[in-house]
Amino acid sequence: MTNSIFSKIIAREIPSQFVYEDDVCVVIMDKFPSTKGQTLVIPKKEVDYAFDLDDDTYSHIFMVAKKIAIASDKALNPKRTCLAVEGFEVPHVHIKIYPVYDTSRGLGPFLSSGEMAEDEELAELAKQIKECL
């Protein structure tokens, strides 16, 4: 598999706003969020399909997603937080964490990328979430 954009972010070849990192995964602010505070949990192993992950990595990224979602809830006060496992646009499995502020719209609006966010806004949101970890 070729190096995905996520592998390049993990290697610090491409700048990003990091919220969390451990030996298994990183969490970054989504550069193209469909909702304020959207984050990505990305395993360091470059695997295209979630069910091809080894069991330990699979379990770990979901535990980290829960930790980040709880911190995001505290920091941003959404009505609900949703998760989606992806690997479509980037062939590197990742979990998207969507803070939902208006639950009347369903998930449809969140499943596509939004406009590119400003780095300053992403840095501030990352700081707020990190403070709640």
N, CA, C and O of each residue as an XYZ file, in Angstrom:
532
protein
N       0.848     -1.184      0.000
C       0.000      0.000      0.000
C       0.891      1.244      0.000
O       1.925      1.270      0.668
N       0.503      2.240     -0.725
C       1.265      3.484     -0.768
C       0.994      4.300      0.486
O       0.017      4.067      1.197
N       1.864      5.248      0.742
C       1.652      6.113      1.900
C       0.449      7.008      1.671
O       0.427      7.806      0.735
N      -0.538      6.873      2.520
C      -1.726      7.720      2.436
C      -1.402      9.095      3.000
O      -0.367      9.294      3.635
N      -2.292     10.029      2.760
C      -2.134     11.361      3.356
C      -2.096     11.253      4.879
O      -1.404     12.029      5.538
N      -2.837     10.292      5.442
C      -2.827     10.118      6.895
C      -1.465      9.626      7.381
O      -0.987     10.069      8.425
N      -0.834      8.715      6.637
C       0.513      8.262      7.013
C       1.494      9.427      6.981
O       2.394      9.512      7.816
N       1.318     10.315      6.024
C       2.188     11.491      5.932
C       1.928     12.459      7.087
O       2.860     13.089      7.587
N       0.680     12.580      7.511
C       0.358     13.412      8.681
C       0.966     12.794      9.934
O       1.572     13.498     10.741
N       0.808     11.484     10.102
C       1.364     10.786     11.267
C       2.879     10.970     11.325
O       3.445     11.139     12.405
N       3.538     10.939     10.158
C       4.994     11.113     10.074
C       5.417     12.579     10.163
O       6.606     12.888     10.087
N       4.450     13.479     10.323
C       4.680     14.926     10.422
C       5.234     15.514      9.124
O       5.900     16.549      9.143
N       4.958     14.851      7.999
C       5.340     15.389      6.694
C       4.324     16.425      6.219
O       4.645     17.292      5.406
N       3.104     16.328      6.728
C       2.026     17.271      6.433
C       1.519     17.790      7.778
O       1.225     16.988      8.664
N       1.408     19.103      7.953
C       0.950     19.632      9.243
C      -0.519     19.315      9.506
O      -1.334     19.217      8.589
N      -0.822     19.161     10.778
C      -2.198     18.918     11.208
C      -2.318     19.344     12.662
O      -1.314     19.552     13.343
N      -3.549     19.472     13.132
C      -3.811     19.786     14.535
C      -4.047     18.474     15.282
O      -5.098     17.851     15.131
N      -3.073     18.059     16.083
C      -3.160     16.807     16.828
C      -3.883     17.040     18.147
O      -3.618     18.007     18.861
N      -4.793     16.138     18.450
C      -5.535     16.170     19.711
C      -4.969     15.132     20.670
O      -4.938     15.350     21.881
N      -4.519     14.000     20.125
C      -4.099     12.859     20.950
C      -3.161     11.989     20.124
O      -3.273     11.909     18.901
N      -2.227     11.335     20.826
C      -1.367     10.357     20.154
C      -0.877      9.338     21.164
O      -0.559      9.682     22.302
N      -0.818      8.083     20.743
C      -0.191      7.027     21.523
C       0.562      6.118     20.545
O       0.754      6.487     19.386
N       0.983      4.951     20.992
C       1.763      4.049     20.134
C       0.953      3.454     18.992
O       1.528      3.003     18.001
N      -0.365      3.444     19.110
C      -1.228      2.754     18.147
C      -1.915      3.706     17.173
O      -2.114      3.362     16.008
N      -2.279      4.901     17.641
C      -3.088      5.786     16.797
C      -2.836      7.253     17.109
O      -2.171      7.606     18.084
N      -3.389      8.090     16.247
C      -3.410      9.533     16.475
C      -4.851     10.008     16.330
O      -5.685      9.345     15.713
N      -5.119     11.163     16.911
C      -6.404     11.836     16.709
C      -6.075     13.248     16.244
O      -5.309     13.970     16.883
N      -6.674     13.626     15.110
C      -6.454     14.961     14.557
C      -7.799     15.639     14.314
O      -8.840     14.988     14.222
N      -7.745     16.951     14.213
C      -8.921     17.705     13.797
C      -9.110     17.475     12.302
O      -8.141     17.490     11.543
N     -10.348     17.264     11.878
C     -10.643     17.086     10.458
C     -10.485     18.431      9.755
O     -11.118     19.413     10.140
N      -9.650     18.474      8.738
C      -9.387     19.717      7.993
C     -10.602     20.142      7.167
O     -10.746     21.315      6.823
N     -11.475     19.183      6.851
C     -12.683     19.465      6.066
C     -13.914     18.995      6.842
O     -14.606     18.074      6.409
N     -14.187     19.625      7.989
C     -15.272     19.143      8.851
C     -16.654     19.463      8.294
O     -16.872     20.509      7.683
N     -17.563     18.552      8.515
C     -18.960     18.832      8.182
C     -19.694     19.377      9.402
O     -20.851     19.787      9.303
N     -19.021     19.383     10.556
C     -19.564     19.952     11.783
C     -18.405     20.442     12.650
O     -17.302     19.900     12.580
N     -18.652     21.454     13.456
C     -17.618     22.035     14.314
C     -17.079     20.990     15.289
O     -17.842     20.326     15.990
N     -15.761     20.856     15.324
C     -15.133     19.956     16.281
C     -14.969     18.529     15.799
O     -14.643     17.649     16.596
N     -15.184     18.275     14.529
C     -15.067     16.920     13.979
C     -13.614     16.455     14.051
O     -12.703     17.172     13.637
N     -13.407     15.254     14.579
C     -12.069     14.692     14.718
C     -11.970     13.357     13.993
O     -12.975     12.735     13.647
N     -10.725     12.935     13.775
C     -10.444     11.664     13.114
C      -9.522     10.843     14.002
O      -8.482     11.334     14.440
N      -9.894      9.598     14.270
C      -9.035      8.649     14.980
C      -8.417      7.764     13.904
O      -9.127      7.078     13.169
N      -7.094      7.784     13.818
C      -6.407      7.115     12.717
C      -5.362      6.152     13.274
O      -4.459      6.579     13.994
N      -5.468      4.856     12.954
C      -4.413      3.937     13.389
C      -3.115      4.243     12.650
O      -3.133      4.657     11.490
N      -2.003      4.038     13.324
C      -0.712      4.275     12.681
C      -0.425      3.233     11.609
O       0.283      3.512     10.642
N      -0.974      2.032     11.779
C      -0.847      1.008     10.744
C      -1.718      1.425      9.574
O      -2.903      1.709      9.752
N      -1.152      1.463      8.393
C      -1.915      1.857      7.209
C      -2.665      0.638      6.673
O      -2.104     -0.206      5.974
N      -3.940      0.575      7.020
C      -4.827     -0.513      6.599
C      -6.037      0.126      5.936
O      -6.588      1.100      6.447
N      -6.444     -0.413      4.814
C      -7.522      0.165      4.013
C      -8.916     -0.115      4.583
O      -9.791      0.749      4.523
N      -9.129     -1.302      5.128
C     -10.465     -1.773      5.495
C     -10.497     -2.113      6.983
O      -9.644     -2.855      7.471
N     -11.464     -1.581      7.691
C     -11.530     -1.731      9.148
C     -11.446     -3.178      9.606
O     -10.787     -3.473     10.603
N     -12.094     -4.071      8.902
C     -12.137     -5.457      9.358
C     -10.880     -6.232      9.005
O     -10.776     -7.424      9.298
N      -9.919     -5.555      8.372
C      -8.590     -6.135      8.164
C      -7.624     -5.750      9.278
O      -6.504     -6.261      9.324
N      -8.037     -4.860     10.177
C      -7.202     -4.505     11.327
C      -7.086     -5.700     12.260
O      -8.022     -6.491     12.377
N      -5.939     -5.836     12.928
C      -5.834     -6.871     13.953
C      -6.754     -6.482     15.114
O      -7.089     -5.311     15.292
N      -7.151     -7.478     15.891
C      -8.143     -7.255     16.954
C      -7.705     -6.202     17.970
O      -8.516     -5.389     18.412
N      -6.427     -6.215     18.339
C      -5.955     -5.250     19.336
C      -6.059     -3.815     18.826
O      -6.505     -2.927     19.552
N      -5.649     -3.589     17.583
C      -5.731     -2.238     17.012
C      -7.181     -1.809     16.857
O      -7.539     -0.676     17.178
N      -8.009     -2.715     16.366
C      -9.436     -2.425     16.180
C     -10.062     -1.994     17.511
O     -10.735     -0.965     17.581
N      -9.838     -2.779     18.555
C     -10.402     -2.454     19.873
C      -9.839     -1.140     20.399
O     -10.567     -0.320     20.960
N      -8.555     -0.952     20.213
C      -7.893      0.242     20.743
C      -8.445      1.525     20.119
O      -8.728      2.487     20.832
N      -8.598      1.544     18.801
C      -9.070      2.794     18.183
C     -10.494      3.129     18.617
O     -10.862      4.302     18.685
N     -11.298      2.106     18.909
C     -12.648      2.389     19.407
C     -12.612      2.894     20.848
O     -13.421      3.745     21.219
N     -11.690      2.387     21.664
C     -11.555      2.903     23.031
C     -11.077      4.357     22.999
O     -11.547      5.184     23.780
N     -10.152      4.663     22.108
C      -9.683      6.044     21.975
C     -10.813      6.930     21.457
O     -10.979      8.057     21.922
N     -11.586      6.429     20.500
C     -12.724      7.202     19.978
C     -13.696      7.552     21.106
O     -14.212      8.668     21.161
N     -13.941      6.608     21.991
C     -14.832      6.875     23.127
C     -14.247      7.973     24.017
O     -14.959      8.890     24.428
N     -12.959      7.876     24.310
C     -12.282      8.868     25.148
C     -12.364     10.266     24.516
O     -12.633     11.250     25.205
N     -12.131     10.341     23.219
C     -12.167     11.624     22.519
C     -13.599     12.157     22.456
O     -13.821     13.355     22.628
N     -14.561     11.281     22.212
C     -15.963     11.706     22.152
C     -16.412     12.288     23.493
O     -17.115     13.299     23.527
N     -16.014     11.661     24.588
C     -16.371     12.168     25.917
C     -15.734     13.540     26.146
O     -16.389     14.450     26.655
N     -14.463     13.691     25.771
C     -13.789     14.988     25.917
C     -14.430     16.040     25.018
O     -14.608     17.189     25.422
N     -14.772     15.643     23.811
C     -15.431     16.552     22.868
C     -16.787     17.000     23.415
O     -17.151     18.170     23.302
N     -17.527     16.067     24.004
C     -18.817     16.414     24.611
C     -18.643     17.468     25.706
O     -19.411     18.427     25.784
N     -17.628     17.278     26.547
C     -17.375     18.238     27.631
C     -16.957     19.597     27.080
O     -17.401     20.638     27.564
N     -16.104     19.575     26.066
C     -15.545     20.823     25.532
C     -16.534     21.605     24.683
O     -16.585     22.832     24.757
N     -17.320     20.898     23.877
C     -18.127     21.564     22.852
C     -19.628     21.529     23.106
O     -20.381     22.258     22.461
N     -20.070     20.689     24.040
C     -21.471     20.608     24.439
C     -22.449     20.348     23.287
O     -23.446     21.059     23.161
N     -22.180     19.338     22.444
C     -23.155     18.998     21.405
C     -24.348     18.273     22.024
O     -24.283     17.837     23.173
N     -25.429     18.147     21.268
C     -26.592     17.385     21.749
C     -26.301     15.892     21.738
O     -26.808     15.151     22.580
N     -25.492     15.452     20.792
C     -25.127     14.043     20.664
C     -23.826     13.981     19.877
O     -23.473     14.921     19.165
N     -23.116     12.867     20.013
C     -21.901     12.648     19.227
C     -22.023     11.311     18.522
O     -22.407     10.310     19.127
N     -21.696     11.302     17.243
C     -21.809     10.092     16.418
C     -20.441      9.693     15.887
O     -19.541     10.522     15.752
N     -20.304      8.402     15.589
C     -19.078      7.863     15.008
C     -19.388      7.221     13.670
O     -20.474      6.679     13.462
N     -18.421      7.288     12.762
C     -18.509      6.560     11.492
C     -17.119      6.034     11.170
O     -16.128      6.752     11.301
N     -17.053      4.787     10.753
C     -15.787      4.201     10.329
C     -15.682      4.385      8.832
O     -16.592      4.026      8.085
N     -14.564      4.949      8.396
C     -14.405      5.246      6.976
C     -13.078      4.753      6.446
O     -12.254      4.202      7.177
N     -12.898      4.958      5.191
C     -11.695      4.601      4.463
C     -11.987      4.716      2.987
O     -11.339      4.073      2.161
N     -12.974      5.543      2.655
C     -13.412      5.678      1.263
C     -12.568      6.698      0.508
O     -11.898      6.350     -0.465
N     -12.594      7.944      0.944
C     -11.856      8.999      0.246
C     -10.350      8.825      0.414
O      -9.584      9.114     -0.505
N      -9.930      8.361      1.568
C      -8.522      8.074      1.844
C      -8.446      6.582      2.153
O      -9.150      6.116      3.048
N      -7.617      5.820      1.443
C      -7.561      4.372      1.665
C      -6.758      4.010      2.915
O      -5.783      3.261      2.851
N      -7.187      4.552      4.043
C      -6.557      4.321      5.346
C      -7.699      4.422      6.353
O      -8.235      5.505      6.590
N      -8.061      3.299      6.936
C      -9.226      3.273      7.824
C      -9.098      4.355      8.903
O      -8.007      4.625      9.404
N     -10.220      4.958      9.243
C     -10.247      5.956     10.301
C     -11.668      6.067     10.844
O     -12.640      5.739     10.163
N     -11.762      6.532     12.069
C     -13.056      6.774     12.699
C     -13.280      8.279     12.713
O     -12.447      9.037     13.212
N     -14.404      8.701     12.166
C     -14.785     10.112     12.239
C     -15.696     10.289     13.447
O     -16.640      9.524     13.646
N     -15.405     11.298     14.244
C     -16.231     11.634     15.401
C     -16.927     12.948     15.083
O     -16.287     13.981     14.888
N     -18.256     12.885     15.036
C     -19.084     14.026     14.648
C     -19.848     14.579     15.850
O     -20.791     13.927     16.298
N     -19.494     15.749     16.401
C     -20.378     16.394     17.370
C     -21.625     16.888     16.620
O     -21.512     17.556     15.592
N     -22.794     16.560     17.135
C     -24.049     16.930     16.467
C     -24.762     17.965     17.340
O     -25.085     17.705     18.499
N     -24.996     19.125     16.768
C     -25.618     20.229     17.498
C     -27.106     20.353     17.200
O     -27.847     20.935     17.992
N     -27.546     19.821     16.081
C     -28.956     19.849     15.681
C     -29.357     18.426     15.308
O     -29.043     17.948     14.218
N     -30.051     17.758     16.219
C     -30.400     16.352     15.993
C     -31.610     16.171     15.085
O     -31.974     15.037     14.773
N     -32.234     17.246     14.660
C     -33.421     17.122     13.801
C     -33.061     16.794     12.351
O     -33.935     16.407     11.576
N     -31.795     16.942     11.976
C     -31.391     16.752     10.582
C     -30.932     15.337     10.253
O     -30.747     15.023      9.078
N     -30.744     14.483     11.234
C     -30.232     13.148     10.969
C     -28.753     13.192     10.617
O     -28.105     14.229     10.760
N     -28.222     12.070     10.158
C     -26.791     11.982      9.859
C     -26.423     12.391      8.445
O     -25.250     12.643      8.169
N     -27.378     12.463      7.554
C     -27.093     12.751      6.150
C     -26.119     13.881      5.905
O     -25.168     13.696      5.146
N     -26.308     15.053      6.515
C     -25.414     16.186      6.255
C     -23.969     15.953      6.698
O     -23.062     16.642      6.231
N     -23.748     14.996      7.586
C     -22.414     14.790      8.134
C     -21.567     13.833      7.315
O     -20.350     13.785      7.490
N     -22.178     13.082      6.440
C     -21.452     12.022      5.771
C     -20.644     12.479      4.569
O     -20.020     11.657      3.899
N     -20.645     13.754      4.287
C     -19.779     14.273      3.228
C     -18.866     15.338      3.828
O     -19.164     15.913      4.875
N     -17.766     15.586      3.157
C     -16.802     16.570      3.657
C     -17.381     17.973      3.588
O     -18.184     18.293      2.711
N     -16.961     18.792      4.521
C     -17.352     20.194      4.510
C     -16.274     21.040      3.852
O     -15.376     20.522      3.188
N     -16.375     22.343      4.044
C     -15.374     23.264      3.512
C     -14.122     23.216      4.381
O     -14.183     22.857      5.557
N     -12.989     23.581      3.792
C     -11.733     23.574      4.531
C     -11.802     24.575      5.680
O     -12.180     25.732      5.499
N     -11.428     24.100      6.866
C     -11.454     24.939      8.060
C     -10.147     25.711      8.189
O      -9.112     25.294      7.667
N     -10.205     26.824      8.881
C      -9.019     27.642      9.149
C      -8.166     26.967     10.221
O      -8.696     26.415     11.185
N      -6.849     27.011     10.052
C      -5.940     26.382     11.007
C      -6.117     26.936     12.417
O      -6.041     26.187     13.390
N      -6.352     28.236     12.532
C      -6.509     28.852     13.851
C      -7.736     28.289     14.572
O      -7.689     28.020     15.772
N      -8.824     28.116     13.836
C     -10.038     27.552     14.430
C      -9.794     26.116     14.866
O     -10.205     25.722     15.958
N      -9.126     25.327     14.020
C      -8.838     23.934     14.363
C      -7.916     23.853     15.574
O      -8.101     22.990     16.433
N      -6.935     24.733     15.655
C      -6.025     24.748     16.798
C      -6.778     25.048     18.089
O      -6.524     24.418     19.116
N      -7.694     26.000     18.046
C      -8.480     26.348     19.234
C      -9.386     25.191     19.649
O      -9.490     24.885     20.837
N     -10.037     24.547     18.688
C     -10.895     23.404     19.006
C     -10.069     22.248     19.566
O     -10.490     21.598     20.523
N      -8.903     21.985     18.982
C      -8.019     20.924     19.486
C      -7.629     21.210     20.935
O      -7.627     20.308     21.772
N      -7.301     22.461     21.223
C      -6.932     22.863     22.585
C      -8.089     22.612     23.555
O      -7.880     22.075     24.643
N      -9.290     22.994     23.170
C     -10.456     22.804     24.040
C     -10.692     21.325     24.331
O     -10.983     20.956     25.469
N     -10.571     20.478     23.315
C     -10.795     19.039     23.511
C      -9.685     18.447     24.374
O      -9.962     17.666     25.285
N      -8.424     18.813     24.097
C      -7.288     18.293     24.882
C      -7.442     18.642     26.356
O      -7.123     17.830     27.225
N      -7.926     19.838     26.637
C      -8.101     20.259     28.032
C      -9.116     19.391     28.767
O      -9.113     19.353     29.997
N      -9.974     18.700     28.042
C     -11.001     17.856     28.661
C     -10.617     16.377     28.689
O     -11.397     15.545     29.151
N      -9.437     16.050     28.204
C      -8.982     14.644     28.251
C      -8.524     14.274     29.647
O      -8.109     13.139     29.880
